[in-house]
């Protein structure tokens, strides 16, 4: 048995005794395993003593990071640390070559011990909403573990896996990526039994380089999972799934949802809430956006596969309330605000504006913030949004340095939210009694717009 596997088994024994993982001393849980992760702006290895003082059962740190930390142990304790091995300093400090890699290996080992179905979800847009809709549906029958918030990257996926308890009966794991190859790596860790891609569009082009790289990265989920759920109206996903099926040693099981399948339906209205027909039942949802209809169908298809009754599926969809500024409707005395600014890319902005056009309201205003991480495509993609609003006569306001650099006389442009707020405060009637769409990337800080106050 390899030294590395022995290390992970040893850590897993500790994890079974202390089944809590922490990476931030400000949120530490007594008796947890504290992993000293490093990032561009932080180094958890500098907080070993603090983690121990706050009650961590064990601290996992890197041997190359010991020098310069707040620890008082002499460096000779580290000599002889085997490649990929563990050194135990004073019982509670575990020294490894790479803390992140160790966290990922521990999560993978835990995944292999689980005897429950694991559903993997990725996509350019809608993956968080779809994940939560699926969890809402499955929770009608099963004890369901699922990704909290947006813990969907190389750190979040391992943490999510390690949060799955013995009593859980099914797991829903969200997977995000902004560089080529990342979904494949997450699949290696999570080993999903079921794969679902919501869609593929233009996002993180700065990191991916091209739409072709996005497609290849996302569809790695189809290579990993033996069972695939696919939107019957998405030609790219159908083509890629069929190719994976033909090239796989064991044939994939493909389940379609959408038009001409058992899981289809109709949008009845969206003013601004989405009302749909599903299983010949009318459902008043708490979601906005026709783009969420396919996300609902995905959740219904997963629910049907796992034996959830039609009535429970419909109830779960009706009960789901979006949070965190994703297709969320906020009402105050004078405005109805469609808050959809958790993140933005050309595909999601176009979908939001398309939906906004179809909502009937006497006074409508779109406030659109910069779309970040688009690389060399940034200017052309932002200009395309401006052109779309002009062609469709959408009353619009644009915020951010990128949009401001493209300003014209047709619309209002502001460099930042502070400038917009100054304008709003000087003209109280600016947004009175309007249906307002607010869409943009998190980095623009649209949550600080004074209309919310």
C-alpha positions in Angstrom: 0.0 0.0 0.0 1.4 3.4 -1.0 2.6 6.0 1.6 0.1 8.5 0.1 -2.8 6.1 0.5 -1.8 5.3 4.1 -1.7 9.1 4.8 -5.2 9.6 3.5 -6.5 6.5 5.4 -4.9 7.9 8.6 -6.5 11.3 8.0 -9.8 9.6 7.3 -9.7 7.9 10.6 -9.3 11.3 12.2 -12.1 12.7 10.1 -14.4 9.9 11.3 -13.7 10.9 14.9 -14.0 14.6 14.1 -16.3 14.9 11.1 -16.1 18.7 10.6 -13.8 20.6 8.2 -12.8 24.2 8.7 -10.6 26.4 6.5 -11.2 29.8 8.3 -10.3 30.3 12.0 -13.1 33.0 12.2 -15.6 30.2 11.6 -13.9 27.3 13.4 -15.9 24.6 15.0 -14.5 22.9 18.1 -13.2 19.4 17.4 -12.9 20.1 13.7 -10.1 19.3 11.3 -8.5 22.6 10.2 -7.0 22.7 6.7 -4.5 25.5 6.2 -5.3 26.5 2.7 -3.4 29.2 0.8 -4.7 31.8 -1.7 -3.6 34.9 -3.4 -4.5 37.1 -0.4 -4.3 34.6 2.5 -2.3 31.8 4.0 -4.0 29.5 6.5 -0.6 28.2 7.6 -0.1 31.4 9.5 -3.0 30.6 11.8 -2.0 27.1 13.1 -1.8 28.2 16.8 -5.0 30.1 16.6 -6.9 27.1 15.2 -5.5 24.9 18.0 -6.4 27.5 20.6 -10.0 27.7 19.3 -10.5 24.0 19.6 -9.4 22.3 16.4 -8.9 18.6 16.9 -6.1 18.5 14.3 -4.5 21.1 12.0 -3.3 20.0 8.5 -0.5 22.3 7.3 2.3 22.4 4.7 5.9 21.7 5.6 7.1 24.3 3.1 5.0 26.9 4.9 6.2 26.4 8.5 9.1 28.9 8.3 7.8 32.4 8.9 4.6 31.2 10.5 3.5 31.9 14.0 4.6 28.4 15.1 7.5 27.9 17.5 8.4 24.4 16.5 12.0 24.0 15.2 12.4 23.1 11.5 14.2 19.8 12.4 10.8 18.4 13.2 10.1 18.5 9.5 13.3 16.7 8.4 12.5 13.3 7.1 8.9 14.0 6.1 8.4 11.4 3.4 7.3 12.4 -0.1 3.5 12.6 0.2 3.7 11.5 3.8 2.6 12.9 7.1 4.6 14.2 10.1 2.8 14.4 13.4 4.1 17.3 15.5 2.9 17.2 19.1 0.0 14.9 18.1 -2.4 17.6 16.8 -0.4 19.1 13.9 -0.3 17.1 10.6 2.3 18.3 8.1 1.8 17.4 4.4 3.3 18.4 1.1 0.2 20.1 -0.3 -2.9 20.9 1.9 -5.3 21.5 -1.0 -4.4 18.3 -2.7 -4.7 16.5 0.6 -8.2 18.0 1.1 -9.2 16.8 -2.4 -7.8 13.3 -1.8 -9.6 13.1 1.5 -12.9 14.1 -0.1 -12.4 11.6 -2.9 -11.7 8.8 -0.3 -14.9 9.8 1.5 -16.8 9.8 -1.7 -15.8 6.2 -2.3 -17.1 5.2 1.1 -20.6 6.7 0.3 -23.2 4.2 -0.9 -25.6 6.9 -2.2 -26.3 8.4 -5.6 -24.3 11.5 -6.4 -25.7 13.9 -9.0 -23.3 16.3 -10.6 -24.5 19.6 -12.1 -22.6 22.1 -14.2 -23.4 24.7 -16.9 -22.8 28.3 -17.9 -26.1 29.6 -16.4 -28.7 28.3 -14.0 -26.7 25.6 -12.3 -27.2 27.0 -8.8 -31.0 27.4 -9.3 -31.2 24.0 -10.9 -29.3 22.4 -8.0 -31.6 24.0 -5.5 -34.7 23.0 -7.4 -33.5 19.4 -7.6 -32.7 19.4 -3.9 -36.1 20.8 -3.1 -37.8 18.0 -5.2 -35.6 15.2 -3.8 -36.1 16.4 -0.2 -39.7 15.4 -0.5 -38.7 11.8 -0.2 -35.0 11.6 0.7 -32.5 13.0 3.2 -30.7 15.2 0.6 -27.2 16.7 0.9 -26.4 19.5 -1.6 -23.9 22.2 -2.4 -24.5 25.2 -0.1 -24.3 28.6 -1.9 -21.7 28.6 -4.7 -19.2 26.1 -3.1 -18.6 24.7 -6.6 -14.9 25.0 -7.3 -11.7 23.0 -6.5 -12.2 23.8 -2.8 -16.0 24.0 -2.5 -16.6 20.6 -4.1 -14.3 18.7 -1.7 -15.9 20.6 1.3 -19.3 19.7 0.0 -18.4 16.0 -0.3 -16.9 16.0 3.2 -20.2 17.5 4.6 -22.2 14.5 3.5 -23.2 12.5 6.5 -24.0 8.8 7.0 -27.7 9.5 7.3 -27.9 11.3 3.9 -29.6 9.3 1.1 -28.7 11.3 -2.0 -26.3 14.2 -2.9 -26.4 17.0 -5.4 -23.0 18.5 -6.2 -22.7 21.7 -8.2 -19.5 22.1 -10.3 -18.2 25.4 -11.6 -15.3 26.2 -13.8 -13.5 29.3 -15.3 -10.5 27.5 -16.9 -10.1 24.5 -19.3 -10.0 21.1 -17.6 -11.6 22.1 -14.3 -14.8 20.0 -14.6 -12.8 16.9 -15.4 -10.8 17.4 -12.2 -13.9 17.9 -10.1 -15.4 14.8 -11.6 -12.4 12.8 -10.6 -12.9 13.9 -7.0 -16.7 13.6 -6.9 -17.3 10.6 -9.2 -20.9 11.6 -10.1 -23.4 8.8 -10.9 -25.6 11.2 -12.8 -24.6 14.2 -14.9 -26.7 17.2 -15.9 -25.5 20.3 -17.8 -27.9 23.2 -17.7 -26.6 24.9 -20.9 -23.4 26.2 -22.4 -22.8 29.8 -23.2 -20.3 32.7 -23.2 -18.8 33.1 -19.7 -15.3 33.4 -18.3 -13.9 33.8 -21.8 -10.8 35.4 -20.4 -10.0 32.1 -18.6 -11.3 29.7 -21.2 -10.1 31.5 -24.3 -12.9 30.3 -26.6 -16.4 28.9 -26.6 -14.9 25.6 -27.9 -12.9 25.3 -24.7 -16.0 26.0 -22.6 -17.9 23.2 -24.4 -15.1 20.7 -24.0 -14.6 21.6 -20.3 -18.3 21.4 -19.4 -19.0 18.2 -21.3 -16.3 16.4 -19.3 -19.2 15.6 -17.0 -20.7 13.4 -19.8 -17.5 11.4 -19.9 -17.5 10.8 -16.2 -21.2 10.1 -15.3 -22.8 6.8 -16.5 -26.3 8.4 -16.5 -27.0 11.7 -18.3 -30.0 14.0 -18.1 -30.2 16.3 -21.2 -32.5 19.1 -22.4 -34.1 17.8 -25.6 -33.9 21.3 -27.1 -30.2 21.8 -26.7 -28.4 20.6 -29.9 -24.9 21.1 -28.5 -25.5 19.0 -25.5 -27.3 16.3 -27.4 -24.5 16.0 -29.9 -21.8 15.9 -27.2 -23.7 13.3 -25.1 -24.2 11.0 -28.1 -20.5 11.3 -28.9 -19.6 10.4 -25.3 -22.0 7.5 -25.5 -20.5 6.1 -28.7 -16.9 6.4 -27.4 -17.6 5.0 -23.9 -16.6 1.5 -23.0 -19.9 1.2 -21.2 -22.8 2.8 -22.9 -24.3 5.8 -21.2 -27.9 5.9 -20.1 -29.5 9.1 -21.5 -32.7 10.5 -20.2 -34.2 13.5 -22.1 -36.5 16.2 -20.8 -38.2 19.1 -22.6 -40.3 19.0 -25.8 -41.6 15.7 -27.0 -40.6 13.9 -23.8 -42.4 12.7 -20.7 -41.1 15.8 -18.9 -42.5 18.7 -20.8 -44.9 21.5 -20.1 -45.8 25.1 -21.0 -45.3 28.6 -19.7 -48.7 30.1 -18.9 -47.5 33.6 -17.9 -44.7 35.6 -16.4 -45.7 38.9 -14.9 -43.2 38.9 -13.4 -43.5 35.5 -11.6 -43.3 32.4 -13.8 -46.5 30.4 -13.9 -46.3 27.0 -15.7 -48.2 23.9 -16.6 -46.5 20.6 -15.6 -48.1 17.2 -15.4 -51.3 19.0 -16.3 -51.1 21.0 -13.1 -50.8 24.8 -12.9 -47.8 25.8 -10.8 -47.3 29.4 -9.5 -43.6 29.6 -8.9 -41.6 32.2 -7.0 -39.1 32.4 -9.9 -38.9 35.0 -12.7 -37.6 34.4 -16.2 -38.6 32.0 -19.0 -35.0 30.8 -18.9 -35.8 29.1 -15.6 -38.4 26.8 -17.3 -35.7 24.4 -18.5 -34.2 24.4 -15.0 -37.6 23.4 -13.6 -38.0 20.6 -16.1 -34.6 19.3 -15.2 -35.6 19.1 -11.5 -38.9 17.4 -12.5 -37.0 14.8 -14.6 -34.6 14.0 -11.8 -37.5 13.8 -9.4 -39.4 11.4 -11.6 -36.3 9.2 -12.0 -36.0 8.9 -8.2 -39.7 8.0 -7.7 -41.0 11.4 -6.4 -44.7 11.7 -7.0 -46.0 14.3 -9.5 -47.8 16.1 -6.8 -44.7 16.3 -4.6 -42.6 17.5 -7.6 -45.1 20.3 -8.3 -45.3 21.3 -4.6 -41.5 21.4 -4.3 -41.2 23.7 -7.3 -44.0 26.0 -6.0 -42.3 26.1 -2.6 -38.8 27.0 -3.8 -37.9 30.6 -3.2 -34.7 31.9 -4.9 -32.2 33.7 -2.7 -28.9 35.6 -3.2 -30.0 37.8 -6.1 -30.6 35.0 -8.5 -33.9 35.5 -10.4 -35.2 37.0 -7.1 -38.1 39.5 -7.0 -37.9 42.3 -4.4 -40.8 44.6 -3.8 -40.9 47.9 -2.0 -43.4 50.8 -1.9 -42.6 52.1 -5.4 -40.6 49.4 -7.3 -40.8 45.8 -8.3 -37.2 44.7 -8.7 -36.0 41.7 -10.6 -32.7 41.1 -8.8 -30.5 39.0 -11.0 -27.0 40.3 -10.4 -25.3 37.5 -8.6 -23.3 37.2 -11.8 -23.5 38.0 -15.5 -22.2 36.9 -18.9 -23.4 37.6 -22.5 -25.6 34.6 -22.5 -27.4 35.3 -19.2 -27.8 39.0 -19.9 -29.4 38.3 -23.3 -31.7 35.8 -21.7 -32.7 38.3 -18.9 -33.4 41.1 -21.4 -35.4 38.7 -23.7 -37.5 37.7 -20.7 -37.8 41.4 -19.6 -39.2 42.3 -23.0 -42.0 39.8 -22.6 -43.2 41.0 -19.2 -46.1 43.3 -19.4 -45.7 46.5 -17.3 -46.5 50.2 -17.9 -43.1 51.4 -16.9 -40.0 49.3 -17.2 -36.3 50.0 -16.7 -33.2 47.8 -17.2 -30.1 48.6 -15.2 -27.2 46.6 -16.6 -23.8 46.3 -15.1 -20.5 45.3 -16.7 -19.9 41.7 -17.5 -16.5 40.8 -16.2 -13.8 38.2 -17.3 -14.6 38.3 -21.0 -11.0 39.0 -22.1 -10.5 40.3 -25.7 -14.2 39.8 -26.4 -15.2 42.3 -23.7 -15.9 45.4 -25.8 -17.7 43.6 -28.6 -19.9 41.7 -26.1 -20.8 44.8 -24.2 -21.6 46.7 -27.4 -23.9 43.9 -28.5 -25.9 44.4 -25.2 -26.2 48.1 -25.9 -27.3 47.4 -29.5 -29.9 44.9 -28.3 -31.4 47.4 -25.9 -31.5 50.0 -28.6 -33.0 47.7 -31.3 -35.7 46.6 -28.8 -36.4 50.0 -27.4 -35.6 49.0 -23.8 -35.3 51.9 -21.5 -31.8 51.2 -20.0 -29.1 52.4 -17.7 -25.5 51.0 -18.0 -23.0 50.9 -15.1 -19.3 50.2 -15.1 -16.1 51.2 -16.7 -16.5 49.0 -19.8 -20.0 50.2 -20.6 -19.0 53.8 -19.9 -16.2 53.5 -22.5 -18.9 52.7 -25.1 -21.4 55.4 -24.1 -23.7 57.1 -26.5 -26.5 59.7 -26.5 -29.3 57.1 -26.5 -28.9 55.8 -22.9 -27.6 56.9 -19.5 -24.1 55.6 -18.6 -22.4 55.7 -15.2 -18.8 54.6 -14.3 -20.0 53.1 -11.0 -22.9 52.6 -8.6 -22.0 55.7 -6.6 -22.5 57.9 -9.7 -25.8 56.3 -10.4 -26.9 56.8 -6.8 -26.0 60.5 -7.0 -28.2 60.8 -10.1 -31.1 58.9 -8.5 -30.9 61.1 -5.3 -30.9 64.3 -7.4 -33.9 63.1 -9.3 -36.4 61.2 -7.1 -38.8 60.5 -9.9 -36.0 58.6 -11.8 -37.4 55.2 -11.1 -40.7 55.8 -9.5 -43.3 53.0 -9.9 -41.3 50.9 -12.3 -40.6 47.3 -12.9 -36.8 47.3 -12.8 -34.4 44.6 -14.0 -31.0 44.7 -12.4 -28.4 42.5 -14.1 -24.6 42.5 -13.9 -21.5 40.9 -12.5 -20.8 40.8 -8.8 -17.7 43.0 -9.2 -19.9 46.0 -10.1 -21.6 45.9 -6.7 -25.2 46.5 -7.9 -26.5 45.5 -4.5 -25.5 49.0 -3.4 -27.9 50.8 -5.7 -30.0 53.2 -3.6 -33.3 51.9 -5.0 -33.1 49.1 -2.4 -33.2 51.5 0.5 
